[in-house]
Amino acid sequence: MRALLEQIEKEFLRIHDHSLALIDVLDADELYRAPDSSRNGGSCGEYLLRSAAAIEQMSGGLTTRLWDDPFEWTLPERLATPNDVREYFDEVRKALGSAFAFIKHDDELTRTLPAPERIRTLIEVLLSTVTISSHFLGRAYAIYPLVTGRRSPGLHPSFDSRF
């Protein structure tokens, strides 16, 4: 049975779809522009990349046991335009699909594995990643009006209001 796995996967796909919706309304000048009030230099683009990077790291960890931080290939210099970021999200989506194909049944969710810092159950890894990725996506949405002067984009009608 994969009922729980399918629900968790839906949350990851919701993050993916919400991310693409935000990318679609950002132009190249807005993507990495930080709000004037930001001391940390956070921008929509940087938070979107952090959101996707968390998923990519988890996917690689589950499928290859390599918990590499995708920092080097997710730098704004390498992903300079909204289209570049969209292509990266497509790669992350494929990696996520591979990770979920790797897990056959809900019974496997209690299996332990060596995650980056310590031994954790598979469900801990999945839910922690959903939380982290959602957090960064939420930050990107919160910064959007500060950077663009426009209201945060409406979500596609098929999305519900959750991140």
CORDAWO-V437606 format. One record per backbone hydrogen bond with DSSP energy under -0.5 kcal/mol. CO is the residue of the C=O (numbers start at 1). NH is the residue of the N-H. E is the energy in kcal/mol with one decimal. If there is no record, write none. Layout:
co=CO nh=NH e=E
co=CO nh=NH e=E
//
This chain:
co=1 nh=106 e=-3.3
co=2 nh=6 e=-2.6
co=3 nh=7 e=-1.6
co=4 nh=8 e=-2.3
co=5 nh=9 e=-2.8
co=6 nh=10 e=-2.0
co=7 nh=11 e=-1.5
co=8 nh=12 e=-1.8
co=9 nh=13 e=-2.4
co=10 nh=14 e=-2.2
co=11 nh=15 e=-2.1
co=12 nh=16 e=-2.3
co=13 nh=17 e=-2.6
co=14 nh=18 e=-2.7
co=15 nh=19 e=-2.4
co=16 nh=20 e=-2.3
co=17 nh=21 e=-2.1
co=18 nh=22 e=-1.7
co=19 nh=23 e=-2.6
co=20 nh=24 e=-2.3
co=22 nh=25 e=-1.2
co=23 nh=26 e=-1.3
co=27 nh=30 e=-0.7
co=27 nh=31 e=-1.9
co=28 nh=32 e=-0.6
co=30 nh=33 e=-1.0
co=31 nh=45 e=-3.2
co=33 nh=44 e=-0.6
co=35 nh=38 e=-1.9
co=37 nh=39 e=-0.5
co=42 nh=35 e=-0.7
co=43 nh=47 e=-2.4
co=44 nh=48 e=-2.6
co=45 nh=49 e=-2.5
co=46 nh=50 e=-2.1
co=47 nh=51 e=-2.1
co=48 nh=52 e=-2.3
co=49 nh=53 e=-2.8
co=50 nh=54 e=-1.9
co=51 nh=55 e=-1.1
co=52 nh=56 e=-2.7
co=53 nh=57 e=-2.9
co=54 nh=58 e=-2.0
co=55 nh=59 e=-2.7
co=56 nh=60 e=-2.6
co=57 nh=61 e=-2.3
co=58 nh=62 e=-2.4
co=59 nh=63 e=-2.1
co=60 nh=64 e=-2.6
co=60 nh=65 e=-0.7
co=60 nh=66 e=-1.2
co=61 nh=65 e=-0.8
co=65 nh=67 e=-0.7
co=68 nh=70 e=-0.5
co=69 nh=72 e=-0.6
co=70 nh=74 e=-0.5
co=71 nh=74 e=-1.3
co=72 nh=75 e=-0.6
co=75 nh=78 e=-1.4
co=75 nh=79 e=-1.9
co=81 nh=85 e=-2.2
co=82 nh=86 e=-2.5
co=83 nh=87 e=-2.4
co=84 nh=88 e=-2.0
co=85 nh=89 e=-2.4
co=86 nh=90 e=-2.0
co=87 nh=91 e=-1.9
co=88 nh=92 e=-2.5
co=89 nh=93 e=-2.3
co=90 nh=94 e=-1.8
co=91 nh=95 e=-2.2
co=92 nh=96 e=-2.5
co=93 nh=97 e=-2.1
co=94 nh=98 e=-2.0
co=95 nh=99 e=-2.2
co=96 nh=100 e=-2.5
co=97 nh=101 e=-1.9
co=98 nh=102 e=-1.3
co=99 nh=103 e=-0.6
co=102 nh=104 e=-0.7
co=105 nh=108 e=-1.6
co=106 nh=109 e=-2.0
co=107 nh=110 e=-0.9
co=108 nh=111 e=-1.8
co=109 nh=123 e=-2.4
co=111 nh=122 e=-2.2
co=113 nh=115 e=-1.4
co=113 nh=120 e=-2.4
co=118 nh=115 e=-1.5
co=120 nh=113 e=-2.6
co=121 nh=125 e=-2.0
co=122 nh=126 e=-2.5
co=123 nh=127 e=-2.7
co=124 nh=128 e=-2.4
co=125 nh=129 e=-2.0
co=126 nh=130 e=-2.3
co=127 nh=131 e=-2.2
co=128 nh=132 e=-2.7
co=129 nh=133 e=-2.8
co=130 nh=134 e=-2.4
co=131 nh=135 e=-2.2
co=132 nh=136 e=-2.2
co=133 nh=137 e=-2.2
co=134 nh=138 e=-2.7
co=135 nh=139 e=-2.0
co=136 nh=140 e=-2.1
co=137 nh=141 e=-2.3
co=138 nh=142 e=-2.2
co=139 nh=143 e=-2.1
co=140 nh=144 e=-1.6
co=141 nh=145 e=-0.6
co=143 nh=146 e=-0.7
co=143 nh=147 e=-1.9
co=144 nh=148 e=-2.6
co=145 nh=149 e=-1.8
co=156 nh=159 e=-2.5
//
